[in-house]
Amino acid sequence: MSKFWSKVVHGLTPYTPGEQVQMPGLVKLNTNENPYGPSPKAIAAMQAAAGDGLRKYSDPSNAVVKDAVARRFGLTREQVFVGNSSDEVLAHTFHALLKHDLPLLAPDISYSFYPTYCSLYGIECLQVPLNERFEINIADYNQPCGAIIIANPNAPTGIGLSLEQIEALVAAHPEQVVVIDEAYVDFGGQSAAALLGRYDNLLVIQTLSKSRSLAGLRVGFAVGHPDLIAGLERVKNSFNCYPLGQVQQAGAVAALDDVAYTEQTSNAIIASRAWLTAQLQALGFEVLPSQANFIFARHPQHDGAQLAKGLRERAILVRHFTAERINQFLRISIGTDEECSKLVDALKLILA
Ligand SMILES: *Cc1c(COP(=O)(O)O)cnc(C)c1O
């Protein structure tokens, strides 16, 4: 606390990210990082960009990245917004598009940065409970609101909605912006970007952190109607004109263009997820059906916090949340096959 803080600072509850611990031999399955590393083409492009050109400011319009996203989705540059991580894109979205007289609707269990942005920007948020199977029921969103945000697949449950369900949600709210946060969509979900030609109220946000294995590069983007994008550009250019440096721009373009590498590594993660799910079920865990690069699992006879602690003592980190409805679950990122095996072996010892 300081008397020098502005009023808003006193009221903030900052987001707590998963720990980034350095420990030899650590199996780190707590922050949904991709175990396979970025595309070699992205690394080469970044090395080539790390030269004398850094003396100049980067292109403030991020044109090359926008064009790479546009190529990927069959869109135009005017339908693309780029930011320094999807967290930054989300922050600008809350500020530019989600602050209205009526409350924002979001699931009660979802990405916990959403309530944080609401408190930062003074947005009233109404949390809509997931059903008893931890699913989003889109009919529950048929109520007066200023805007809607959901993650699809949702986090930390991993459960996805179909494109038909997303379209029904977007179509039911033509006067509200509907934001779909697709951080995990490449691991088995369907992107709502396919709907963009038909709806001017839809904004889809993605990141290069998960399926492109570039969490450390900090690049995210949004796609939507040019009017929504123009609103985001206004906020961005009132905040930081150069959120991406040249190295980031070069790496992002190469990663977005290396579609084969993304598919190959994402498919490997999907296969490991199926294996790990079966192994945990055999140990008595209930595992929610995941379309993400993590699974959300609980054991009917073993406390979630205790399991997380036992794993930690064996140098395996998973994420445990203390929120009431989910405090018996562990969120486990899908690692390499070797890391997944180590996790299963450790759980066998802990459960015995
Ligand atoms: C990881 C994650 C993000 C943030 O991704 P960054 O681009 O690394 O900031 C956004 N939304 C959800 C649901 C996530 O899990």
The ligand as a MOL file (V3000), in Angstrom:
LIG
                    3D

  0  0  0     0  0            999 V3000
M  V30 BEGIN CTAB
M  V30 COUNTS 15 15 0 0 0
M  V30 BEGIN ATOM
M  V30 1 C -2.7670 -19.1290 -22.2240 0
M  V30 2 C -4.0630 -18.4110 -22.3740 0
M  V30 3 C -4.1260 -17.1160 -22.8620 0
M  V30 4 C -2.9080 -16.2370 -22.9400 0
M  V30 5 O -2.0370 -16.4840 -23.8760 0
M  V30 6 P -0.8100 -15.4910 -24.0950 0
M  V30 7 O -0.8840 -15.1790 -25.5360 0
M  V30 8 O 0.3810 -16.2750 -23.7160 0
M  V30 9 O -1.0050 -14.2790 -23.2400 0
M  V30 10 C -5.3520 -16.5470 -23.1400 0
M  V30 11 N -6.4900 -17.2140 -22.8760 0
M  V30 12 C -6.4870 -18.4340 -22.3530 0
M  V30 13 C -7.7750 -19.1140 -22.0800 0
M  V30 14 C -5.2700 -19.0630 -22.0720 0
M  V30 15 O -5.2520 -20.2480 -21.4840 0
M  V30 END ATOM
M  V30 BEGIN BOND
M  V30 1 1 1 2
M  V30 2 1 2 3
M  V30 3 2 2 14
M  V30 4 1 3 4
M  V30 5 2 3 10
M  V30 6 1 4 5
M  V30 7 1 5 6
M  V30 8 2 6 7
M  V30 9 1 6 8
M  V30 10 1 6 9
M  V30 11 1 10 11
M  V30 12 2 11 12
M  V30 13 1 12 13
M  V30 14 1 12 14
M  V30 15 1 14 15
M  V30 END BOND
M  V30 END CTAB
M  END
